[in-house]
Amino acid sequence: MKQTSAAPKGAARFSRSARVAGRRIAALDYPVTTSIIALNVIVFALQLLSHYFGKDGVTSALWYVPTYSLADGTHQVAAGALPGYPDGAYLNAEFQPWRMLTVMFTHSVGFLPHILFNMLALYMFGRNLEQLIGKWRFLVLYLFAGIGGSLGVMLWGYADTTGLFTPTVGASGAIFGVLAATVVAFKSMNANVTSLIVLLAINFGIGFMPGANISWQAHLGGMVVGALTMWVIVQTRGPRLKTRQIVGLSAVGALLVALSCAFLVVSPL
């Protein structure tokens, strides 16, 4: 009887602890930024565990490969498009568009600075932007920019089909979107953004260094979408334009969804 009655009390304590933790996060000045950082750290810990004990199962379940944007079924790969198959091949594709979202919470387990630099940049710039535009707008902007990063990787497949088979991980697309959005926000307030633009350009240029193994396509996609989303927010600020802002952000979201289905209309293979 003692053991039976202990379970509900333990569950109640856990429930209370979860509610208290949720209220503490919500009470912060930048709860969305804090939650995103926490989620990335948790996912990275799971990635590390699966790397050493589970054959990278977590990473492979969350990363993004452009072939996941192809329609379900068998696709013929042109000769020379796939390394190691000079005469072409056949690819069995599975349409898994949600990976364009999950990939932004993963990082390379073989390069610790990857997550450290991303989370540091998010902490430095994300919290200020969240306080400036509000938590819900910031969350929308971050998710849109992250999807924009995946779109950059995906759409580059039309120009270089070899990239269709390369897995990508990381929140860099969303981070670059936050940086670009910060430039747009500060520029709208007539602030001097020269130093921020230089910082953004330097970090973007690093992706072109030989052997860097960095997806500049994701950075570019995140920057474009982050800047566009911030522009919509800036142009529709104020309580009288709230409806127009919702419509504008919905239009950006619809555009992202439409572009995510581009491979279903015109295959890059």
N, C-alpha and C positions, 0 to 999 in steps of 0.2 A: 504493500500500500504506500509506503514511503517513496519507493522508486516511481510508482505510478503518478503520484502527486507532484514529483519534482519536475517532470517533463513540461507541464504547462507553465510552471513558474519560470523555468529556463527559457521557454519560448517567449514568455511575456517580457522577461528581462531583455532578451535579444531584440524584440519588437520595440521596446522603449528606447534602447540604445540606438537603434536605427533611426527612430524618429528624432531623437536628440541630435544625432549627427547630421541629419537632413536639415534641421532647424539652424544648426550652427553654420552650415554651408550657405544656406539661404540668407543668413544674417550678414554674411561677408559683403564687402563693397563690390566684389567681382566673383560671384558664385559660379558663373558659367566657366570662366577661365580656370578657376580652382578645380571644378568638376572634370573638365577636359584633361587637365594635367594629371589628376588622380586616375582617370580612366586609362590614359596612356601608360602610366606607370604600372597599373595592374595588368594590362594586356602584355606589357613588356616582361613582367615577371613570369606570366604564363608562357610566353614565348621562350624564355630562358629554360624553364622547366621542361618544356616539350623538346627543346633543342638537345638537352643532355639526356632526357629519359624517354622521349616520345617521337623521335625522328622528325622534328620540326612540324608536328601535326597542326599546332595552333597557327603558326605562320602561314603554312600552305592553305589553311582553311580561310584565312582573312586577306591574303595578298591579292593583288589585281594583276591579271594578265589580259591584254586586249582581246585574246581569243574568247574570253568569257562574255564578250559583247556580240559574238556571232550567234546566229540562229542555231537552235538545236539541230543536230544531224551531222552528216558527213560532208566535208568541204574538200575540194581538190586544191592542193597547194601547188602553185606554179613552180616550174623548174628554177632552182637557184634561190627561191624565196626562203627556204629553210636550211640553215647550215647543216651539212652532212648528208643532204638529200639533193644532189645536183640534178636528178631527173624528176624531181617533184615528189609529192606524197599525198596521202589522204589524211584529213584531220577530223576526228570525232569531237565536235564542239558541244558545249553545254552553256546555254544562256543563263548567266548568273550576274545580273546587273547590280545586285546589292553589294558586290565586292568593290564597286567604285566608291562606296561609302565606308565599308569596314577597313579598307586599306589605310585610311588616314589615321587609324589608331594603332598601327603596327610600326616597328622599327627594326633595323638590322641588328641581330644579336651578335654579330661578329665585329661590330664597330660601336663601342659604347658612346663615343662623342655624338653619334647620330641623334639619339634621344636626348642627351644632355643639352646640346645646342638648340634643338627644336623647342624643348620645354623652357629653356632660358629665354629664348626669343618670345615665346608665347607669354611668359610671365611678364617680361619687360614691356611688351607692346599691347598684348591682349587685354590686360587689366585696365590700362588707360583708355583703350578704345571701348571696352565694355561700359566703363563709367560714363563715357561721353555719349554713347548712343543708346544705352540701355541693354539689359541682359538678353531680352528676346530678339532684338535686332542683331545683337552680336552673335547669338547662337545661329540665326539664319545665315548671317554673313559667313561665319566659319564653315558651316556645312556646305554652303554653296561654293565657297572657295576650294574646299577639299574635293568636291565633285568636279570642279573645274580643273583641278590638277589631274584627276583621273582621265578627264576628257582630253586634256593635252596629250597624255600618253596614248590614248586610244586613237585620236584623229591623226596623230603622226604616222599611224600605220598605213595611211593612204600614200604617204611619201616614201616610207621605208618599211617594207613588209617584214623585214627581219625583226623589227621591234615588236611585232605582234606576239612573239613567243617569249618575250622577256618579262619575268615577274618584277613587280615594283612594290616597295614597302615605304612607309613613312608619311608623316604629317606635313612634309615640306610644302606641298601645294597649298594647304590651308594656311600655313605660317606665312608664305609669301603673299597670300591673299590678304592677310591681316596687315602686313607691311604696306602693301599697295593701297589698302583702304585707309590706313593712317595718313598716307600722303594726300589722298583726295580730301579727307576730313580736314586736315590742317590747312590745305590750300584753300578750302572754302572759307576759312577764317582769316585768310590773308597772312598766314604765318609763313615764316621762312622754312622751306622744306628741302633746301639744297643738300644739307648734310644727310638727310634721310634718303633722298634719291641716290646720292653717291653710295651710301651703305647698301641700298637695294641693288644697285648696278654691280657693285663688287661681288656681292653674294651670288647674284645671278650669273656673273661671268665665271665664277669658280666651277660651275657645272660644265663648262666647255674645256676645262683643263684635261689633257691626256691622262687617262688612267684614273680619273676622279670617280668614275662609276656612279655618277649623279644624274638623275633624270631632269635635265633642264626643261624638258617638255612639261613635266608636272609643275615646275616652278612658273613657267610662262602661263599655263592654263589657270593656275591659282591666282596669279597676279591680275590677269585680265578679268576674271569673274569677280574677284574681290574688289577691284576698282569699280567695275560696273555696278555691283550691288551697293557699294558705298555712295556712288553717284546718285543712284535712285533715292537712297535715304536722305542725302543732302538736299536734293531737289524737291523733296516732298516733306520736309521737316515742318513741324508746327501742328497743333491740334486740328486746325481747319483742313489740313491736307492728309489726315490720317487714312481716309478711305482710298485716296489716290496712291498713297504709299503702299497700302496692302495690295492694290491692283498691280502696281509696278513690281513689287517683289514677287507676286504670284506669276507675273509674266516672265520674270527672270527664271523662276523655278520651272515654268513650263518649257522655256527654251532649253534649259539644261536636260530635261527629260527627253525632249525631241532629239537633241544632239546625241544623247546616250543610246538612242535607237537607230543611229545612222547606219551602222553595219547591217541592220535588218533590211534596210532599203537598198543600199549600195555596198556590196561586199568588197573589201580591199584585196581579196585573194584573186 
